[in-house]
Amino acid sequence: MKILYAYRFEDGSQDIIEFYKKFRELNQDEDFRDIDEEYLEKLLKGVIQNQQRIDSLIEKYSKDWPLSRLPMVELELMRVAVYELLFEEDVPVSVAIDEAVDLSNIFGIEKAPSFVNGILGRIAANEVKRGQKS
């Protein structure tokens, strides 16, 4: 989430993986030892490549909150969670939502956890079709 958050302050023209490598180089105090590099790179690319779809769902289910009014931390957390909900079937729905809620409790504003949980819960209920036959 920190990488995507920092990436938004760049002009967006740089490749997300190159940005990540530079971020890692410049933030040597961060602990990257236990990071699954392959999954992280897949996640970063996936969020950026699917941002339009992800953002449209967040906006759809956030009711009267346009994306421009959402705090950046909560927005990035939800982007990651929605990516996992839509594209990472190995990540259980509850895990994607719980991780975003837990992180919003640490990094977000006071009412962020319930807000994030509500939006992600509605997206999961209405948009995620895991294990369902067409």
C-alpha positions as a printed NumPy array, in Angstrom:
array([[  0.   ,   0.   ,   0.   ],
       [  2.85 ,   2.395,   0.796],
       [  4.306,   1.831,  -2.658],
       [  1.026,   2.621,  -4.434],
       [  0.462,   5.599,  -2.157],
       [  3.914,   6.99 ,  -3.011],
       [  3.419,   6.181,  -6.701],
       [  0.381,   8.486,  -6.823],
       [  2.616,  11.436,  -5.965],
       [  4.748,  10.77 ,  -9.029],
       [  3.538,  11.758, -12.477],
       [  2.395,   8.182, -13.196],
       [  4.474,   7.823, -16.335],
       [  7.035,   5.538, -14.724],
       [  6.511,   1.782, -14.813],
       [  5.16 ,   0.635, -11.437],
       [  7.786,  -2.104, -11.105],
       [ 10.617,   0.328, -11.8  ],
       [  9.055,   2.681,  -9.263],
       [  8.898,  -0.159,  -6.716],
       [ 12.578,  -0.978,  -7.224],
       [ 13.523,   2.662,  -6.745],
       [ 11.216,   2.91 ,  -3.699],
       [ 12.915,  -0.115,  -2.195],
       [ 16.356,   1.352,  -2.855],
       [ 15.444,   4.674,  -1.255],
       [ 13.67 ,   3.115,   1.741],
       [ 16.259,   0.711,   3.036],
       [ 14.882,   1.072,   6.555],
       [ 11.73 ,  -0.775,   5.411],
       [ 11.74 ,  -4.504,   6.069],
       [ 11.331,  -6.273,   2.721],
       [ 12.72 ,  -9.649,   3.861],
       [  9.398, -11.446,   4.202],
       [  7.853,  -9.979,   1.057],
       [  6.718, -12.342,  -1.668],
       [  8.335, -10.392,  -4.522],
       [  6.485, -12.231,  -7.265],
       [  3.076, -11.65 ,  -5.683],
       [  3.851,  -8.029,  -4.825],
       [  4.864,  -7.239,  -8.398],
       [  1.754,  -9.005,  -9.717],
       [ -0.387,  -7.019,  -7.286],
       [  1.192,  -3.672,  -8.175],
       [  0.847,  -4.285, -11.916],
       [ -2.679,  -5.602, -11.481],
       [ -3.904,  -2.607,  -9.493],
       [ -2.443,  -0.146, -12.014],
       [ -3.587,  -2.058, -15.116],
       [ -7.118,  -2.551, -13.767],
       [ -7.48 ,   0.783, -12.006],
       [-10.336,   2.046, -14.16 ],
       [-12.495,  -1.002, -13.404],
       [-11.468,  -1.034,  -9.741],
       [-12.185,   2.669,  -9.296],
       [-15.55 ,   2.418, -11.022],
       [-16.617,  -0.282,  -8.551],
       [-15.366,   1.662,  -5.547],
       [-17.237,   4.729,  -6.745],
       [-20.375,   2.721,  -7.501],
       [-20.54 ,   1.254,  -4.001],
       [-19.342,   4.296,  -2.062],
       [-22.679,   5.94 ,  -2.794],
       [-22.363,   9.703,  -2.368],
       [-18.565,   9.69 ,  -2.135],
       [-16.805,  10.425,  -5.427],
       [-13.241,   9.138,  -5.575],
       [-11.919,  12.685,  -5.353],
       [-13.392,  12.974,  -1.837],
       [-11.996,   9.702,  -0.509],
       [ -8.855,   9.892,   1.609],
       [ -5.856,   8.539,  -0.331],
       [ -4.942,   5.905,   2.25 ],
       [ -8.414,   4.378,   2.265],
       [ -8.627,   4.564,  -1.52 ],
       [ -5.323,   2.714,  -2.013],
       [ -6.292,   0.075,   0.543],
       [ -9.587,  -0.504,  -1.245],
       [ -7.887,  -0.622,  -4.66 ],
       [ -5.629,  -3.422,  -3.453],
       [ -8.519,  -5.303,  -1.836],
       [-10.776,  -4.95 ,  -4.894],
       [ -7.967,  -6.188,  -7.122],
       [ -7.621,  -9.245,  -4.878],
       [-11.392,  -9.775,  -4.801],
       [-11.689,  -9.681,  -8.577],
       [ -8.473, -11.271,  -9.779],
       [ -6.836, -13.341,  -7.033],
       [ -9.03 , -16.362,  -6.417],
       [ -6.401, -17.849,  -4.091],
       [ -7.005, -14.972,  -1.686],
       [-10.195, -15.66 ,   0.279],
       [-12.774, -12.88 ,   0.099],
       [-12.757, -12.48 ,   3.885],
       [ -8.954, -12.166,   3.962],
       [ -8.885,  -9.429,   1.297],
       [-11.53 ,  -7.463,   3.178],
       [-10.105,  -8.064,   6.665],
       [ -6.597,  -6.97 ,   5.647],
       [ -7.905,  -3.711,   4.193],
       [-10.044,  -3.066,   7.278],
       [ -7.159,  -3.832,   9.644],
       [ -4.794,  -1.525,   7.758],
       [ -7.41 ,   1.229,   7.609],
       [ -7.682,   0.962,  11.377],
       [ -3.926,   1.597,  11.642],
       [ -3.385,   4.15 ,   8.855],
       [ -6.801,   5.619,   8.089],
       [ -9.073,   8.172,   9.648],
       [-11.266,   7.321,  12.654],
       [-14.285,   5.955,  10.781],
       [-12.252,   4.34 ,   7.999],
       [-12.6  ,   0.698,   9.091],
       [-16.41 ,   0.652,   8.937],
       [-16.416,   2.681,   5.701],
       [-13.87 ,   0.387,   4.016],
       [-15.631,  -2.734,   5.308],
       [-19.   ,  -1.534,   4.012],
       [-17.777,  -0.723,   0.512],
       [-15.713,  -3.884,   0.152],
       [-18.526,  -6.014,   1.559],
       [-20.973,  -4.648,  -1.026],
       [-18.471,  -5.164,  -3.841],
       [-17.84 ,  -8.745,  -2.689],
       [-21.554,  -9.507,  -2.413],
       [-22.501,  -8.022,  -5.764],
       [-19.46 ,  -8.328,  -8.03 ],
       [-17.393, -11.329,  -6.941],
       [-18.509, -14.562,  -8.594],
       [-16.072, -17.082,  -7.134],
       [-17.13 , -20.682,  -7.275],
       [-20.458, -19.845,  -8.877],
       [-21.529, -21.575, -12.038],
       [-22.598, -19.328, -14.891]])
